[in-house]
Amino acid sequence: MSEENQFIVTERVQSAITMVEEARGVPLSASCVVHRGELLEILDQARVALPSDLQSAHQILLTRDSIIEEAQATADQLIILAREEVAELVEQTQIVAAAHKEAAKIMAEVEAEAKSEREEIEAYIDSRLATLEVILNKTLDVVQRGRDKLQGVEDKHVLSELSE
């Protein structure tokens, strides 16, 4: 509402109040005598000066309780949805954390088992290589004796023993 309209409305309402205050009272009652035409004219001028927005505001005031209830219901619904979403996110976070923990436990077990198996395999291979080494050393001894025999080393050795 413009300042001019506010001024007109305020002035007209004040005039109506003054007219009622200054009106002649009816003896033995709270009533007074007011010139109907003058008072209606003042009030009509005030009504005309009021913008149509005031009527809209009046209508909103009449329906505000339902608007507030509707807004409260919507807010309550949003709060419920938000709480459900937060609970779901927390649950998912807990599930993910539990999965990570379980995965770390499984990985540790697998690594320990792999290390153990690796050590067993290395020990087995080492024992097999040691056995092979013994066999190869014996084979080399046999080969060396065979070569020595072919070259007559044994005969020379036997002859050297006889001369002693």
C-alpha positions in Angstrom: 0.0 0.0 0.0 1.4 3.4 -0.9 2.1 6.0 1.7 -0.7 8.3 0.4 -3.2 5.5 0.7 -2.0 4.7 4.2 -2.4 8.3 5.1 -5.9 8.5 3.7 -7.0 5.3 5.4 -5.5 6.3 8.7 -7.0 9.8 8.5 -10.5 8.4 7.6 -10.4 5.8 10.4 -9.3 8.5 12.9 -12.1 10.8 11.7 -14.6 7.9 12.3 -13.2 7.4 15.8 -13.4 11.1 16.6 -16.9 11.3 15.3 -18.0 8.4 17.6 -16.1 9.8 20.6 -17.7 13.3 20.1 -21.1 11.9 19.4 -23.9 12.8 21.8 -24.6 10.0 24.2 -28.0 8.4 24.9 -28.8 8.8 28.6 -28.5 5.7 30.8 -26.8 3.6 28.0 -23.5 3.1 26.3 -25.0 4.1 22.9 -24.5 7.3 21.1 -26.1 9.2 18.3 -24.0 9.5 15.1 -24.9 10.8 11.7 -25.2 7.7 9.7 -24.5 9.3 6.3 -21.4 11.1 7.5 -19.9 8.0 9.2 -20.7 5.7 6.2 -19.1 8.2 3.8 -15.9 8.3 6.0 -15.8 4.5 6.2 -16.5 4.2 2.4 -13.6 6.6 1.7 -11.3 4.5 3.9 -12.4 1.2 2.2 -11.8 2.7 -1.3 -8.3 3.8 -0.2 -7.5 0.2 0.9 -5.8 -1.8 -1.8 -7.2 -5.0 -3.2 -4.1 -6.7 -1.6 -5.7 -6.1 1.8 -8.6 -8.3 0.7 -6.1 -10.9 -0.5 -4.3 -10.6 2.8 -7.6 -11.0 4.7 -8.3 -14.1 2.7 -4.9 -15.5 3.5 -5.5 -14.8 7.2 -8.7 -16.7 7.0 -6.9 -19.7 5.4 -3.6 -19.4 7.3 -4.4 -22.2 9.8 -4.8 -24.6 6.9 -1.7 -23.3 5.2 0.3 -23.6 8.5 -1.1 -27.2 9.0 -0.2 -28.1 5.4 3.3 -26.6 5.8 3.8 -28.4 9.1 2.7 -31.7 7.5 5.1 -31.2 4.6 7.9 -30.3 7.0 7.2 -33.4 9.2 7.2 -35.6 6.1 10.5 -34.1 4.9 12.0 -34.7 8.4 10.8 -38.3 8.3 12.3 -38.8 4.8 15.6 -37.1 5.9 15.8 -39.4 9.0 15.2 -42.5 6.9 17.8 -41.4 4.4 20.3 -40.7 7.2 19.6 -44.1 8.8 20.1 -45.8 5.4 23.4 -44.0 4.8 24.6 -44.9 8.3 23.6 -48.5 7.7 25.4 -48.5 4.3 28.4 -46.9 5.9 28.4 -49.6 8.6 28.0 -52.3 6.0 30.9 -50.9 4.0 33.1 -50.6 7.1 32.3 -54.2 8.1 33.0 -55.4 4.5 36.4 -53.6 4.5 37.2 -55.1 7.9 36.2 -58.6 6.7 38.2 -58.1 3.5 41.3 -57.0 5.4 40.9 -60.1 7.7 40.6 -62.4 4.7 43.6 -60.8 3.0 45.7 -61.3 6.1 44.7 -64.9 6.3 45.4 -65.5 2.6 48.8 -63.8 2.9 49.7 -65.9 6.0 48.6 -69.1 4.3 50.6 -68.2 1.1 53.7 -67.4 3.2 53.3 -70.7 5.0 52.8 -72.7 1.8 55.8 -70.8 0.1 58.0 -71.8 3.1 56.8 -75.5 2.8 57.4 -75.5 -0.9 60.9 -74.0 -0.5 61.7 -76.5 2.2 60.5 -79.4 0.0 62.5 -78.1 -3.0 65.6 -77.6 -0.8 65.3 -81.2 0.4 64.9 -82.5 -3.1 67.9 -80.5 -4.3 70.0 -81.8 -1.4 69.0 -85.4 -2.3 69.9 -84.7 -5.9 73.2 -83.2 -4.8 74.0 -86.4 -2.9 73.0 -88.5 -5.9 75.1 -86.3 -8.2 78.1 -86.4 -5.9 77.9 -90.2 -5.7 77.5 -90.3 -9.5 80.5 -88.1 -9.9 82.5 -90.4 -7.6 81.4 -93.4 -9.7 82.3 -91.5 -12.9 85.7 -90.5 -11.5 86.5 -94.0 -10.4 85.4 -95.3 -13.8 87.7 -92.9 -15.5 90.5 -93.6 -13.2 90.0 -97.3 -13.8 90.1 -96.7 -17.5 93.3 -94.8 -17.2 94.9 -97.5 -15.0 95.3 -95.3 -12.0 94.1 -98.1 -9.8 96.7 -100.4 -11.2 99.5 -97.9 -10.6 98.2 -97.3 -7.1 98.2 -101.1 -6.4 101.7 -101.4 -7.8 102.9 -98.4 -5.7 101.5 -100.2 -2.6 103.3 -103.4 -3.4 106.7 -101.7 -3.7 106.3 -100.3 -0.3 
